[in-house]
Amino acid sequence: METWEFGRTLRRWRDRVAPEAVGVQAGRRRRATGLRREELAGLAGISADYLTRLEQGRATAPSAQVVESLARALRLSDTERDLLHRLAGHAAPGPDLVPSRVAPSVQRLLDRLSHTPVVVYDASWTLVLANEPYNALMGETTAWRGLERNAVWRNVARLPSRVVHTPQEQAEHEARLVADLRLTASRYPADRTLRRLIADLTASSPRFAELWDAGTPPPSTDTSRQKTVAHPAVGPITLDCDTLFVALDDLRITVYTAEPGTEDADRLALAIVLGTQSLQL
């Protein structure tokens, strides 16, 4: 019963969302009153086929992460979000779990930064969302799954990145991320997903295991610093990189900007256009 009700509820809430309210451009010949399946799937970071199966009751066990992504994409209230979790067979997220919700007030802030590269991580440094300018600057994140979505893993495993670090900067960045994850683990000791993440990182990355066992404090640094991005089409771009913390929801929001009137600002604008123009046609 709940499986069927989950799909029906999801479809009903999808139909009520105006595309413009979530940053989707609605064409003139649009028949759907709300979001199309492929639009909601794109916003939530899942496939349209999987969303179809969820709505039709043929997919019966969406993960809590998928449910949270759908709730965020649909801009659900806290009460509606909790209901969606329960209909999916999950307990509503509580204070003992790492939160990944983006509150409506924070979402409005992100909407105002829709032309600026922005990425949002939860307290475990797992990707919550990345906007289109960020993907244009740093490369697509939409296909990332599992550990690929975790910034700690991507750094300690030295996965390809457009950010240019010296060996010392890379080592300090890794140590800083692991130290922050250790603090997160101390705040959420009952979170099974977080414990599993740490176990997976320890088993798969000797570098992570070394840093985790060392237990050293993170290198002192400001949350505002410059980074150079090696963009394949426009060349190197030196940007201010500011990480903002949302205390209530334990989120990390990183924003990339350039000083107006500089060559870096021109290159950033060109990178964004090149990376998003196909979506604007």
N, C-alpha and C positions, 0 to 999 in steps of 0.2 A: 504493500500500500504506500509506504513512504517513498519507495523508489519511483513509483508512478507519480506521486504528488511532487517529488523533487523536480521531475521533468516538466510537469504542468506549471509549477510555480516559476521555474526558470523561464519558460516560454512567455508567461504572462508578464513577468517583469521586463523581459527583453522588448516586448511589444510597446511598453509604456515609455521607454527611454527615447527622447528626441535626439537624433544624431548630433545636432549642433551642441547639445548639452555635454557631450563627451568628446568633442573635438573632431567628429566625423563630418565630412562635407557631404551634404545631401544633393544629389543631382536633380534636374528638373523632372525627369521621367520616373521618379521614384514611386513605387506602389506601396512599399512597406511603411506603416505609420511609425514604427519604432526602428530598432536596430535589426539589420539582417544578420543571419547566423554567422556569415563569414566576418562581419564587422565585429560582433561580440567576441568571436573566437580570436581575432587578431588582437583586440584590446586585452583579452585575458591570457594570451600566450599559449593557446591550445589550438588543435586542428579543428576545422569546421566539421569534419567527419565525426570527431569525438563529441563535439557539442551536439550534433544531430542525434547521436546515439544516447546521449544524456537526456535530451528532451523527449525522446521517444521511449525511454525506459529500457533501452537495450544495453546501456552501460550502467552498471549498478553499484560501483564502488569508487566514486571520485575521491581522490585524496583530499585531505584538509587544505593542502596548498592550492589545489585546483579550485576548491570551493571558495577559498579566500580570494583568489584571483578573479573569479566570476563576481563575487560580491563587490570587489573594488571596481571592476569595469562597469558594473551596473549602478554604481554610486548608491548602494543600499544604506539604509540607516542601521544603527547598531542592532535594533530589534529585529529587522529583516535579515541582517547578516547572521545573527544567532539562529534564527529559524532555518535558514538555508543550511547551516552546518548540521542542525538536528535532523532535517529531512534527508541529509546525506549519510546519516548514521554516526555523526561525530558529536562529541560534546562541544558546546560553544567554547571558544578560546577563553581561557581564564588568565589570571595574573601570574600563574606559575609556568606559563608557556611563552616562548619568544613571540611577541606580536609581529604581525606583518600587515596589519590594516593601515590604510591611508585615510585618515579622518577627512570628512568633507572640507574642513577649513584648510587642511594641508593640500588637498587636491585643488582647491581654488588657487592656492599659491602656485602650485605646479602649472595650472592652466595659464597663469599670467607669465610663466616662463616658457611658453610653448615654442618660442623661437630661439631658445638658449639650450645648449647641451646640459641635460640634467639626468642623473642616475640616482636611484633610491635603493638602499640596502637595509635589511633588518639587522638586529643586534648580532646575528651569527654571520654577518657579511654575505648573506644569500640575497641575490638580486630580487627585488620586489618589482621594480619597473625601470625602464629606460625610455626616454622619449625619442622621437624621430631625429632631432638634431644630434643627440648623443650617438645614436647608431650611425648617423652620417659621418660623425667625427671619428668615432672609435672602431666602427665595424659592427655588423649586425649581431644582435644578442638574441633575436627571436627564436633561433633554433637551439639555444642552449638548454640542456636538460640535466637533471641530477647534479653531480658535483661541478659540472661546467658552470652552473649558476652561482657558485660560491667564490668570492674574491680571494679568500685565503688559499683555497685550492689552486686557483688560476695562477697565483703568484708563486707559491712554493713549488708548484710543478713546472714553473717557467713556461707556461703556455704562451703562444704568440700574442704580442700586444703592440699597439702603436705608440704607447708611452715609452719615451726614451729615458732609461735610468743608467747611471754609472753602476758598476758592481757594488760599491759601498751604499749608494742610494737604494738599490734593490734589496740588499741585505737588511738595511734599516727598515724599509717598508714592510718586508716579510715579518720581521721581529715585532713591529708595531701592530700588525694585523693579528698575529698569534697572541700577543699579550692582551689585546682587546677582547679576543675570543675567550681567553681564560677568564677575564672579568665577567663576560656574559655567562659563562658556565657556572660561575659562583652565584649569579643572580637567579638562574633558572635551573636549579639542580634536578627538578622533576620532569624536565622536558626530554622525552624519549628521542624525539627527532634530533635535538641538539646533541645528545649523547651518541646517537648513531653517526652523526656527522663527524664528531671528534674521533670516534673509533675508525671510521673510514679514512679520515685524513691520516691518522697515525699508522694505519696498515699500508697505505698506498704511497706515503711520502716520507722518506727518511729525514728530509729537511724539516718538515713539520714536527716529526717526533723529536728531533734534536731540540728545536726551539721550545716545544711544549714541556719537555723534561727539564730544560734549563731553568724555566720559571723566572727568567730575568724580566725586570720592568721594561716597558717600551722606551725607546729613545725619545728624549724630550723634543717636541716639535710643535709648531703652531698648526691650527686647523686651516690656515690660509697659506698657500705656497704655490710656486710656479711649477708647471710641468710643460715639457716639450712633447708634442705629438707629431710623429712622423706620418703625415697623411700621404697615401700613395698617389693622389692626383694633384695636390697643391703644394706639397713639400712640408717642411717643418713649420709647426705653429707653436709659439710659446704663449701659454695661457695662464691666467690666474685660476687656481683650483681651490675652491672654498668648500669645506665640509661643514654642514649645518646639522645639529642634533635636535631631534624632536623628542623631548624628554618623556612625555606622557606615553608615546607609542614606541619609544626606544628605536627610532629610525635614524639612519645616516643619509643625508641628502647632499650630494656633491654637485656643484655647479661650476661650469667652465666658461670664463669670460675673457675678453681681450680689451685693452684700453682703446677707446674709440679713436679713430683717425690714424691708427698704426697699420703697418703692413700685416701684422698678425691678425688684426681685426678684419682686414680685407680677405685674408686667406681663410679665416674661420667662416666668414659669410659665404665664400665660394664653396668651401667644403660642404656646408649645410645645403646649399642650392643643389650641388651635384648629387648629394646623397638623398635628397627628398623630392627632386623635381618630378620623378616618375610617379610619385604618389599624388602629385598635384594636377596631373593632366586630366 
